[in-house]
Amino acid sequence: MPYIQVRTNKQISKEVELKIKERLGQAINLLGKSENWLMVEVVADCHLYFKGNDNEDYAYVDVKLYGNGSREAFNNMTATITEILNSNLEIKPDNIYVSYLEVANWGWNGSNF
């Protein structure tokens, strides 16, 4: 079960949020996963500061993945996430940060995989 959290200091309409969710659902295939197990959280209008400032639009994306991914897959995913947020939220690519966490233990439905 992959999990993607998008945090941004921009306000997002429900329409745009759904577009982002849909595109992330397609992009998760780059990591060998499917939208059938994907959980997405979009946190808009949060307080993000970079270099001590909040005078630009920023996004931080946290991707958690059960198992492992390749460096190439993560690079492709980062490029795709950046494009999704840039095209839908007009956040500059150099203000978008993406982190990955490969998780060995993941619980669901009362037990672990």
Rosetta blueprint (number, residue, H / E / L):
1 M L
2 P L
3 Y E
4 I E
5 Q E
6 V E
7 R E
8 T E
9 N L
10 K L
11 Q L
12 I L
13 S L
14 K H
15 E H
16 V H
17 E H
18 L H
19 K H
20 I H
21 K H
22 E H
23 R H
24 L H
25 G H
26 Q H
27 A H
28 I H
29 N H
30 L H
31 L H
32 G L
33 K L
34 S L
35 E H
36 N H
37 W H
38 L L
39 M E
40 V E
41 E E
42 V E
43 V E
44 A L
45 D L
46 C L
47 H L
48 L L
49 Y L
50 F E
51 K L
52 G L
53 N E
54 D L
55 N L
56 E L
57 D L
58 Y L
59 A E
60 Y E
61 V E
62 D E
63 V E
64 K E
65 L E
66 Y E
67 G L
68 N L
69 G L
70 S L
71 R H
72 E H
73 A H
74 F H
75 N H
76 N H
77 M H
78 T H
79 A H
80 T H
81 I H
82 T H
83 E H
84 I H
85 L H
86 N H
87 S H
88 N H
89 L H
90 E L
91 I L
92 K L
93 P H
94 D H
95 N H
96 I E
97 Y E
98 V E
99 S E
100 Y E
101 L E
102 E E
103 V E
104 A L
105 N L
106 W L
107 G E
108 W E
109 N L
110 G L
111 S E
112 N E
113 F L
